Amino acid sequence: MKVIHHGVWLILVLLLQSAAINYISFFGVHAGMFLVAVVVIALYGGRIQGMVCGMIYGLVFDLLIGRVIGADVISFAAVGYIMGAVSEKHYTPPPFYIFMLLTAASTAAAEIIYMIPYVAVLGGDLPLLNTLKTILIESALNAVLVLPVMWCMKQTLSLCKIKNTNFR
């Protein structure tokens, strides 16, 4: 049932990112619905679900955006694993601002992990100020986006009667 749930969420995220979120930008930066979904799945499902969904969502995101194929697979899988490991240490959900902070930190970590193969493959230097601006803005956008995604994910988990999540 979890596979079907996460697959439906992948299709929903794909549609939302393509149809709505790509048209909303602040200073030329868009929120990342794929990464937010991976973070929420990892927080509710644990490190293995977070890592596997991170790999799959990262591959679909790479194919959708057309960036370096495999770079987001690595970064999303790492973020999913780390966020799942963090969530497995807690028995009750933390306050909403902790989720926002964790999502912002995950976004920054994913972008930094992404830059490593990007620089290695293309062999160029990244403009530091522009990269920092992009990371900060995307982290803030994803921190805000995580709240409705977290609520919707919680509702769909209870609707599908998936009980073995990290937070009750």
C-alpha positions in Angstrom: 0.0 0.0 0.0 2.9 2.3 0.7 4.2 1.8 -2.8 0.9 2.8 -4.3 0.7 5.8 -1.9 4.1 7.1 -2.8 3.5 6.5 -6.5 0.3 8.5 -6.5 2.2 11.2 -4.6 4.9 11.1 -7.3 2.3 11.7 -10.0 0.7 14.5 -7.9 4.0 16.2 -7.3 4.9 15.9 -11.0 1.6 17.6 -12.0 1.9 20.3 -9.3 5.5 21.1 -10.1 4.8 21.3 -13.9 1.4 23.0 -13.8 1.7 25.4 -10.9 4.9 25.7 -9.0 7.1 26.3 -12.0 5.1 29.4 -12.8 5.5 30.9 -9.3 8.9 32.3 -8.8 10.6 34.8 -6.5 13.7 36.5 -7.9 13.8 33.8 -10.6 13.8 30.9 -8.1 11.1 28.2 -7.8 10.1 26.0 -4.9 11.0 22.4 -5.2 7.9 20.2 -4.7 9.9 17.0 -5.4 12.4 17.7 -2.6 9.6 18.8 -0.2 7.8 15.5 -0.9 10.9 13.5 -0.3 11.5 15.3 3.0 7.9 14.7 4.2 8.0 11.0 3.1 11.3 10.6 5.0 9.9 12.3 8.1 6.9 10.0 8.2 8.4 6.8 6.7 11.9 6.6 7.9 15.3 6.5 6.3 14.8 3.6 3.9 11.6 5.0 2.5 13.1 8.4 2.4 16.2 7.2 0.5 14.3 5.0 -2.0 11.7 7.8 -2.7 14.6 10.3 -2.9 16.2 8.2 -5.6 13.0 7.7 -7.6 11.8 11.3 -7.1 15.3 12.6 -7.9 15.4 10.6 -11.2 12.0 11.9 -12.3 13.0 15.4 -11.4 16.3 15.1 -13.3 14.3 13.8 -16.4 11.7 16.6 -16.0 14.2 19.5 -15.6 16.9 18.1 -17.9 19.8 18.8 -15.6 22.7 16.5 -15.0 21.1 13.1 -14.9 21.8 11.4 -11.6 22.9 14.5 -9.6 19.5 14.9 -8.0 19.2 11.2 -7.5 22.2 11.4 -5.2 21.2 14.6 -3.4 17.6 13.6 -2.9 18.6 10.1 -1.7 21.1 11.6 0.8 18.5 14.1 2.1 15.8 11.4 2.4 18.1 9.1 4.3 19.3 11.8 6.7 15.8 13.2 7.3 14.5 9.7 7.9 17.3 9.0 10.4 16.5 12.2 12.2 12.8 11.4 12.4 13.4 7.8 13.7 15.0 9.4 16.8 11.7 11.1 17.8 8.5 9.5 18.9 6.3 12.6 18.7 6.2 15.1 15.9 8.1 18.3 16.7 6.4 21.7 16.3 5.8 23.0 12.8 8.7 25.4 12.8 11.1 22.5 13.3 9.7 20.9 10.2 10.2 24.2 8.4 13.8 24.5 9.6 14.6 20.8 8.7 13.2 21.4 5.2 15.2 24.6 4.7 18.3 22.8 5.9 17.5 19.8 3.6 17.1 22.1 0.6 20.4 23.8 1.3 22.1 20.4 1.7 20.5 19.0 -1.5 21.7 22.0 -3.5 25.2 21.8 -2.1 25.4 18.0 -2.8 24.0 18.7 -6.3 26.8 21.2 -7.0 29.5 18.6 -6.6 28.7 16.5 -9.7 27.6 19.6 -11.6 31.0 21.2 -11.2 32.7 17.9 -11.9 30.8 17.2 -15.1 30.8 20.7 -16.5 34.2 21.7 -15.1 33.2 25.3 -14.5 33.2 27.7 -11.7 29.9 28.6 -10.1 29.1 32.2 -9.3 29.1 32.1 -5.5 26.8 35.0 -4.8 24.1 33.9 -7.3 24.3 30.3 -6.0 24.0 31.5 -2.4 21.0 33.6 -3.4 19.3 30.7 -5.1 19.9 28.4 -2.1 18.6 30.8 0.4 15.4 31.7 -1.6 14.7 28.1 -2.5 15.2 27.1 1.2 12.7 29.7 2.3 10.2 28.7 -0.3 10.4 25.0 0.5 10.2 25.8 4.2 6.8 27.4 3.6 5.7 24.7 1.1 6.3 21.9 3.6 3.4 22.8 5.8 0.5 22.2 3.3 2.4 19.1 1.9 2.9 17.7 5.4 -0.8 18.2 6.2 -1.9 16.6 2.9 0.5 13.7 3.4 -0.8 13.1 6.9 -4.3 13.0 5.6 -3.6 10.6 2.7 -1.6 8.3 5.1 -4.6 8.1 7.4 -7.0 7.7 4.4 -4.9 4.8 3.1 -4.8 3.4 6.7 -1.0 3.3 6.7 -0.2 3.0 10.4 3.5 2.2 10.7 4.8 5.8 10.3 7.4 7.4 12.6 4.9 9.9 14.1 1.6 8.8 15.4 
